[in-house]
Amino acid sequence: MTRATTTSTRTGRDVLVHQALVYGSDEEMAGSAVPFLREGVRAGDAVVAITSPRTAGALRDGLGAAADPVEFLDSGAWFAAPVQTLAAYHEHASRDWWPRGRLRLLAEPVWTGRSALEIREWKRHEAVLNVVFAGTPSVLCCAYDRREVPADVVEAAFRTHPEHLSGGVVEASPAYVDPADFYAECNAAPLAPAPETGVAEHRFTGGGLAALRDFVTAEAARRGLPQDRILPLVMAVNEVATNIVRHGGGSGVLRVWAGGEGLVCDLTDPDRALVDRFLGHRPPRPLQQGAGMWAVRRLCHIVEIRSGAHGTVIRLHTRLP
Amino acid sequence: MPSTPRGDDPPPPAGRPGDDGTGAPQAAPGRPVGEMRLGDHLCLSYDNAEEHRAILTAYLRDALRDDHKVIYVSDDAPPEEVLDRFRRGPDAGDLDLPAMMGEGRFVVRTAEEAYLATGRFDPDEIVGLFATEIELAMLQGYRGLRMTCEKTFSLRGWPGSDRFTEFERKIDHIFRTAPVPAMAICQYDRRWFGRDQLRELESYHAGRVRVDDRFDNGTLRITPTFTPPGLALAGAIDESTCPAVEEALRTAGVRSAHLCLDLSRLEFCDMAGLRALVGAGRTPGGMERQVILREPPEQLALMMRITGWDALPGVYVEEAPR
């Protein structure tokens, strides 16, 4: 373990710093978070806190006048779904935060009220941040309240953050794992089995995607997806099916059902495996190939990919009202 | 051969297709030139040389396919000039017009030669001459005659040209009442004819002729547009139609500094399609041109937002008027 005298064990302007702040009391939180933000204000960074209103209040109290330049955002709205959040980071950072210099961001991800699937994907999100924001002028600190957050989430935090912050001191996290390994671990969890009944099935191949789109439209409407949210789902299903037709085995099966997680669309390519290394987690550059999976992830609540010798399953989750 | 087309004055017909009642030119109504059949008498009201050339080039090309003879009545351009006009077009391809002219299949006459042999414009005489031309073409062994005439001469005030409308009415009556082994495209340069006059003249035709679709497989239809130059895309762009879109974009409006894509009737577009549309500014020759996406559907606008491709240089979005 390296004990650092500066605020990070990692230095250099365009080096991503990603720290976990695990605390057990409000005083402990403020004791680390307030100096963290204050240092950003002093350095003239773009300083942002994405927290609950309660934490925001505590931080404002601790910061006093230094709170003025800090941008406070509500964590409930911000952490809607992992890839939506990723897109929001990208959008805000590239349009507003990075142009002002270095970004110093305190985030308080939401863990309560999450399903097991959502928790897994939010853990994955923390690992993905290390990759997609590598080489950017960003100092991210993610706060975890031991009193509220499940133990496995705290454990994952030490594995997905290269450093942790405690009592104003930054230390390298010995539990940190390569994000690719953590990502693969998430993919190793089997998909929840489809229900015995209530599954609608449609086979598709090249030239038949118009019929597939009609099928999704009808099935989504029948299962209660509001009219204005059907088109994004149709676009996502069409995109995955297009990949299977053009770059995969050429034909596949769509299965649709509604369950505890909402509306599920499984697209199976029985013949082809694909390589999922952070697939669809980076925003596409202009005219770049491979923008499809980014769009698919943006259009859905959560997307799960499982691929191997048995072929590929891409599962699209959409929330139902 | 039909009965001698010299006859009673037919009453002017009313409520014809192609007349939208406002006199305003419609976006792309009419029959594709490639679908014209013997017995069709259509008008081409144009204001754009590229559109004019594209339609008549197809008309000439189809004459070869169908073993038809073509008589082209020009305003006052001699045969060489007409030949040159169509030979230089981007869609001329391997169409050998000089050979067609050499074998007598493609005949060019000026309006003066064709209509003023007797010194004045006489509708009944021209109708009679028309019947003779049909007979001659049949005797020569053609399967049909394709007429096309530039009608600007009717505005020159030649003796008898005040009876021009009467002429169109009579010709139209023949086409409507007898099985004629001929078809005709009457060319009206919109820049010369008054609106009401054009509307009346158009009513003496079974409708308008328009350019052929570039592609139509039931899922997507791609139609060239000319003012402004570009393509109209109607239907869905997906994996079954995207290659056709890419091909059409490569060859559309290659001489123009901008390309207008009319998306008002686009119902669906996938990512590869969007990439093709926003990338259409890059031509094969390495030229950059502006791309105008006109009235994209909400679905496309959403795709552009989530990919961040809504602010690419050289790509302009024109929203639908509200």
Boltz contact constraints between the chains, C-beta under 6 A:
constraints:
  - contact:
      token1: [A, 207]
      token2: [B, 240]
      max_distance: 6.0
  - contact:
      token1: [A, 209]
      token2: [B, 238]
      max_distance: 6.0
  - contact:
      token1: [A, 210]
      token2: [B, 219]
      max_distance: 6.0
  - contact:
      token1: [A, 231]
      token2: [B, 299]
      max_distance: 6.0
  - contact:
      token1: [A, 238]
      token2: [B, 270]
      max_distance: 6.0
  - contact:
      token1: [A, 239]
      token2: [B, 271]
      max_distance: 6.0
  - contact:
      token1: [A, 242]
      token2: [B, 239]
      max_distance: 6.0
  - contact:
      token1: [A, 242]
      token2: [B, 270]
      max_distance: 6.0
  - contact:
      token1: [A, 245]
      token2: [B, 239]
      max_distance: 6.0
  - contact:
      token1: [A, 246]
      token2: [B, 239]
      max_distance: 6.0
  - contact:
      token1: [A, 283]
      token2: [B, 308]
      max_distance: 6.0
  - contact:
      token1: [A, 284]
      token2: [B, 307]
      max_distance: 6.0
  - contact:
      token1: [A, 286]
      token2: [B, 312]
      max_distance: 6.0
  - contact:
      token1: [A, 287]
      token2: [B, 275]
      max_distance: 6.0
  - contact:
      token1: [A, 287]
      token2: [B, 279]
      max_distance: 6.0
  - contact:
      token1: [A, 291]
      token2: [B, 271]
      max_distance: 6.0
  - contact:
      token1: [A, 291]
      token2: [B, 307]
      max_distance: 6.0
  - contact:
      token1: [A, 292]
      token2: [B, 271]
      max_distance: 6.0
  - contact:
      token1: [A, 295]
      token2: [B, 271]
      max_distance: 6.0
  - contact:
      token1: [A, 295]
      token2: [B, 306]
      max_distance: 6.0
  - contact:
      token1: [A, 298]
      token2: [B, 306]
      max_distance: 6.0
